[in-house]
Amino acid sequence: MFSAGFRTFFLAASLWAALAVPIWLAAYAHGYALPGALPALYWHAHEMIFGYALAAVAGFLLTAIPNWTGRLPIRGAPLAALAALWLAGRVAMFTPASWIELGFPAALIAMVARELIAGRNWRNLPMLAALALLFAGDVLVHLQALEVADTAALGNRLALATLLALIALVGGRIIPSFTRNWLVRAKPGGALPAPTGRLDLACLVAILAGLAAWVAAPGTATAAALEIVAGAAAALRLSRWRGLATLREPLLVVLHAGYAWLALGLVLLGLGGLWPALPAGAALHALGVGAVGTMTLGVMTRATLGHSGRALAAGAGTSAIYALVTIGAALRVLAPFTAQALILTSLAGAAWSAAFLLFAILYAPIFFANKK
């Protein structure tokens, strides 16, 4: 379990994702008070971002960095210590001493910085900047928990925007690349994803501008316009990657679907800024459940199969995982528009938890395997 980052943190992330949503639903639907320093709503947002998503990011980075740098992976006692900090943080979030949770992102930043600098891997330094922004968002949340400043909403927004920026950046690298490789094998001579060029760069800048506007000035007309443009830019990028040609391979379809949720969520975010009557939860959950949830599951399944020496193909169980998270995202986005919002929200939470619990059950034997 402590021989590679993906083994440790993908399993931890999936188990926490499966558990944290029912805890939130108990507070949301039944009014149960959660212990700790944060209101239940802020706790929910924090744990989805810094509990689940940051653990998934840690698993991805600790697995990818050795390939980037040529250095040995972080394993054994250092990896176990990092996992212990993550677990301590989850417990601390139920206590007045929630600030203990900051130890995990701080240690992760230190490890990633050491590896990138030692390996002279300057190309991936933006990953370090993204971790720093996530840490800053976490600090802002804990300032409110400590009753120092009313900054939890800003901190969660900054962190979610950073995760979405990572999806835009990393997704823009891996989705067309993986799609191209598969199409070359599966459909020789067919059309391939458009090569990366100035249009992709312009679209990426538009996406980042929209996310920055949302963080800095949510609800303003300027931010709304930039968010709609960002969503359109994400959709334009996606349209150039030949997603419809990959329908026979769920491992690829799920990545295209995650990027599609990013585009939809940004458009909904902008429309909500122009028409306040539009439920804010629709955009937030298109981005959180849809984009972050779908993309991280897609990466977690693919990375686990690839780094354990297994065939890059989705079986029935993995396809069911993707279907469940998609159903969960769709129900959660639709819920605020209906008279049965509580029922749909509960069903969405059940689908989300089932997706991650199924991931943990199906992939745990791989994580605990002694060798490839």
C-alpha positions in Angstrom: 0.0 0.0 0.0 2.9 2.4 0.6 5.0 1.5 -2.5 3.3 4.1 -4.7 1.3 7.2 -4.2 -1.7 6.0 -6.3 -2.2 3.0 -4.1 -2.3 5.0 -0.9 -4.2 8.0 -1.9 -6.6 6.8 -4.6 -8.0 4.2 -2.1 -8.2 6.8 0.7 -9.8 9.4 -1.6 -12.5 6.9 -2.8 -13.4 5.7 0.7 -13.7 9.3 2.0 -15.7 10.4 -1.0 -18.1 7.5 -0.4 -18.5 8.3 3.3 -18.4 12.1 3.4 -21.4 12.7 1.2 -23.8 10.6 3.4 -22.5 12.5 6.4 -23.3 15.8 4.6 -26.8 14.5 3.6 -27.5 13.6 7.2 -26.9 17.3 8.1 -28.6 18.7 4.9 -31.7 16.5 4.9 -32.2 15.7 8.6 -30.6 18.7 10.3 -28.0 16.7 12.3 -25.4 19.0 13.7 -21.8 18.2 12.7 -19.2 18.6 15.4 -16.3 20.9 14.5 -15.6 24.5 13.9 -17.3 25.0 10.6 -21.0 25.1 9.6 -22.1 21.9 7.8 -22.2 23.6 4.4 -18.7 24.8 4.6 -17.5 21.4 6.0 -19.1 19.7 3.0 -17.4 21.9 0.5 -14.1 21.7 2.3 -14.1 17.9 2.6 -15.0 17.4 -1.1 -12.1 19.7 -2.1 -9.4 19.2 0.5 -10.4 15.8 1.8 -11.3 14.0 -1.4 -10.0 15.9 -4.4 -6.6 16.9 -2.9 -6.0 13.2 -1.9 -6.7 12.3 -5.6 -4.3 15.0 -6.7 -1.7 13.7 -4.3 -2.0 10.2 -5.7 -1.7 11.5 -9.2 1.3 13.8 -8.5 3.2 11.3 -6.4 2.8 8.7 -9.2 3.5 11.1 -12.1 6.5 12.9 -10.7 8.9 10.0 -10.9 8.1 9.8 -14.6 8.7 13.5 -15.0 12.0 13.6 -13.0 13.5 10.1 -13.4 13.8 10.0 -9.6 12.6 7.2 -7.4 9.1 7.5 -6.1 8.2 8.6 -2.6 7.4 5.3 -0.8 7.5 3.5 2.5 7.7 5.6 5.7 7.5 9.0 4.1 4.4 8.1 2.1 2.8 6.5 5.2 3.5 9.6 7.2 1.9 11.8 4.5 -1.2 9.5 4.6 -1.3 9.7 8.4 -1.4 13.5 8.1 -4.3 13.3 5.6 -6.2 11.0 8.0 -5.4 13.2 11.0 -6.9 16.1 9.0 -10.1 14.3 8.4 -10.5 13.6 12.1 -9.5 17.2 13.0 -12.3 18.6 10.9 -14.7 17.3 13.5 -12.9 19.1 16.3 -12.3 22.7 17.3 -8.6 22.1 16.3 -9.5 21.8 12.6 -6.3 23.8 11.7 -4.3 20.5 12.2 -5.7 19.6 8.8 -3.3 22.1 7.2 -0.4 19.8 7.9 -1.2 17.5 5.0 -1.2 20.1 2.1 1.9 21.8 3.7 3.8 18.5 3.7 2.6 17.6 0.2 3.9 20.9 -1.1 7.3 20.3 0.5 7.5 16.8 -1.0 6.5 17.9 -4.5 8.8 20.9 -4.4 11.8 18.8 -3.4 11.2 16.3 -6.1 10.6 18.8 -8.9 13.6 20.9 -7.9 15.9 17.9 -7.4 14.9 16.6 -10.8 15.2 20.0 -12.5 11.7 19.5 -13.8 10.9 23.1 -14.4 8.1 22.4 -17.0 5.8 21.1 -14.2 6.4 23.9 -11.7 2.8 25.1 -12.4 1.7 22.1 -10.4 3.6 23.5 -7.4 1.8 26.8 -7.9 -1.5 25.0 -8.0 -0.7 23.3 -4.7 0.2 26.7 -3.2 -3.2 28.1 -4.3 -5.0 25.1 -2.8 -3.1 25.7 0.5 -4.0 29.4 0.4 -7.6 28.4 0.0 -7.4 26.0 2.9 -5.9 28.7 5.1 -8.8 31.0 4.3 -11.3 28.4 5.3 -9.5 27.8 8.6 -9.3 31.5 9.3 -13.1 31.4 9.5 -13.0 28.3 11.6 -10.8 30.2 14.0 -13.2 33.2 13.9 -10.4 35.4 12.5 -12.1 36.4 9.2 -15.2 35.6 7.2 -13.2 33.9 4.4 -14.4 30.3 4.2 -16.5 30.9 1.0 -13.6 32.6 -0.7 -11.2 29.8 0.3 -13.4 27.1 -1.0 -14.0 29.1 -4.2 -10.3 29.6 -4.8 -9.6 26.0 -4.2 -12.3 24.7 -6.5 -11.3 27.2 -9.2 -7.7 25.8 -8.9 -8.9 22.2 -9.3 -10.8 23.3 -12.4 -7.8 25.1 -13.8 -5.8 21.8 -13.3 -8.5 20.0 -15.2 -8.3 22.6 -18.0 -4.5 22.3 -18.1 -3.8 18.6 -17.5 -7.0 17.6 -19.3 -5.8 19.6 -22.3 -2.6 17.5 -22.3 -3.9 14.0 -21.7 -7.3 13.9 -23.3 -6.1 14.6 -26.9 -2.9 12.6 -26.4 -4.7 9.4 -25.1 -7.4 9.8 -27.7 -4.8 10.1 -30.5 -3.0 7.0 -29.3 -6.2 5.0 -29.2 -7.5 6.1 -32.5 -4.2 5.3 -34.2 -4.6 1.7 -33.0 -8.3 1.3 -33.3 -9.1 3.3 -36.4 -5.9 3.6 -38.6 -6.1 6.3 -41.2 -9.1 8.1 -39.5 -9.2 11.7 -38.4 -7.2 12.5 -35.2 -7.5 15.2 -32.5 -6.4 18.6 -33.7 -2.8 19.4 -32.7 -2.3 21.8 -29.9 -1.8 25.3 -31.2 -2.6 29.0 -30.6 -6.3 28.3 -30.5 -5.8 25.9 -27.6 -3.7 28.5 -25.8 -6.3 31.2 -26.3 -9.0 28.9 -25.1 -7.0 28.0 -22.0 -6.3 31.7 -21.2 -10.1 32.3 -21.5 -10.9 29.5 -19.1 -8.3 30.7 -16.6 -9.7 34.3 -16.9 -13.2 33.1 -16.3 -12.2 31.1 -13.2 -10.2 34.1 -11.8 -13.1 36.4 -12.3 -15.4 34.0 -10.4 -12.9 33.9 -7.5 -12.4 37.6 -7.4 -15.8 39.0 -8.2 -18.5 36.4 -8.2 -22.0 37.5 -9.3 -20.8 40.5 -11.2 -21.7 41.2 -14.8 -18.1 41.2 -15.9 -17.4 37.9 -14.2 -20.6 36.4 -15.7 -19.5 37.4 -19.2 -16.0 35.9 -18.7 -17.4 32.7 -17.3 -19.7 32.2 -20.3 -16.7 32.9 -22.6 -14.7 30.4 -20.6 -17.4 27.7 -20.9 -17.6 28.3 -24.7 -13.8 28.1 -24.9 -13.8 24.8 -23.0 -16.5 23.4 -25.4 -14.5 24.6 -28.4 -11.3 22.8 -27.2 -13.3 19.7 -26.5 -14.9 19.7 -29.9 -11.4 19.4 -31.5 -10.5 16.2 -29.7 -12.6 13.6 -31.5 -14.5 12.4 -28.4 -17.4 10.9 -30.4 -15.0 8.6 -32.1 -14.1 7.0 -28.7 -17.5 5.8 -27.7 -16.3 2.2 -27.7 -13.7 2.9 -25.0 -15.2 4.1 -21.7 -11.7 4.9 -20.3 -11.6 7.7 -22.9 -15.2 8.7 -23.0 -15.1 9.5 -19.2 -12.3 12.0 -19.7 -14.2 13.7 -22.5 -17.3 13.7 -20.3 -15.4 15.3 -17.5 -14.2 18.1 -19.7 -17.8 18.6 -21.0 -19.0 19.1 -17.4 -16.3 21.8 -17.1 -17.7 23.6 -20.1 -21.4 23.3 -19.0 -20.6 24.3 -15.4 -18.8 27.5 -16.5 -21.7 28.5 -18.8 -24.2 27.8 -16.0 -22.0 29.8 -13.6 -22.1 32.8 -16.0 -25.8 32.5 -16.6 -26.4 32.5 -12.9 -24.5 35.8 -12.6 -26.8 37.3 -15.2 -30.0 35.8 -13.8 -29.8 35.4 -10.0 -33.0 33.3 -10.1 -31.0 30.5 -11.6 -30.1 28.1 -8.8 -26.4 28.6 -7.9 -26.2 25.0 -6.9 -26.6 23.8 -10.5 -23.4 25.4 -11.7 -21.4 24.5 -8.6 -22.3 20.9 -8.8 -21.8 20.7 -12.5 -18.3 21.8 -11.8 -17.7 19.9 -8.5 -19.6 16.6 -9.0 -19.5 16.7 -12.8 -16.1 18.0 -13.8 -14.0 17.2 -10.7 -15.7 14.0 -9.7 -15.8 12.6 -13.3 -12.3 13.6 -14.3 -10.7 12.4 -11.1 -12.4 9.0 -11.3 -11.4 8.7 -15.0 -7.7 9.5 -14.1 -7.7 7.3 -11.0 -9.0 4.2 -12.9 -6.7 4.7 -15.9 -3.6 5.4 -13.8 -4.3 2.5 -11.5 -4.6 0.1 -14.5 -1.6 1.5 -16.3 0.8 1.7 -13.3 -0.1 -1.8 -12.1 0.7 -3.3 -15.6 -2.9 -4.1 -16.5 -4.6 -3.6 -19.9 -6.0 -0.1 -20.4 -9.5 -1.2 -21.0 -12.6 -0.6 -18.9 -14.5 -3.7 -17.8 -18.2 -3.8 -16.7 -17.4 -2.7 -13.2 -15.4 0.3 -14.2 -18.1 1.3 -16.8 -20.6 1.1 -13.9 -18.4 3.4 -11.9 -18.5 6.0 -14.7 -22.3 5.6 -15.1 -23.0 6.1 -11.4 -20.9 9.3 -11.1 -22.6 10.6 -14.3 -26.0 9.9 -12.9 -25.1 11.5 -9.6 -23.8 14.6 -11.4 -26.9 14.9 -13.6 -29.4 14.4 -10.7 -27.5 16.9 -8.5 -27.5 19.6 -11.3 -31.2 19.0 -12.0 -32.3 18.9 -8.4 -32.6 22.7 -7.7 -34.9 23.0 -10.8 -37.5 20.6 -9.5 -40.1 20.4 -6.7 -38.4 17.2 -5.5 -35.0 18.7 -4.8 -34.4 16.8 -1.6 -35.3 13.5 -3.1 -33.1 14.1 -6.2 -30.2 15.4 -4.1 -30.4 12.3 -1.9 -30.4 10.0 -5.0 -27.5 12.0 -6.4 -25.6 11.5 -3.2 -26.4 7.7 -3.2 -25.1 7.4 -6.8 -22.0 9.4 -6.0 -21.2 7.2 -2.9 -22.0 4.0 -4.9 -19.5 5.1 -7.6 -16.6 5.6 -5.2 -17.4 2.6 -3.0 -17.5 0.4 -6.1 -14.1 1.9 -7.1 -12.7 1.0 -3.7 -14.1 -2.5 -3.9 -12.9 -3.3 -7.4 -9.5 -1.6 -7.2 -8.5 -2.5 -3.6 -7.1 -5.9 -4.7 -4.8 -4.0 -7.1 -3.7 -1.5 -4.5 -2.8 -4.3 -2.0 -1.1 -6.5 -4.6 2.5 -7.3 -3.9 3.6 -6.9 -7.5 2.3 -6.2 -11.0 
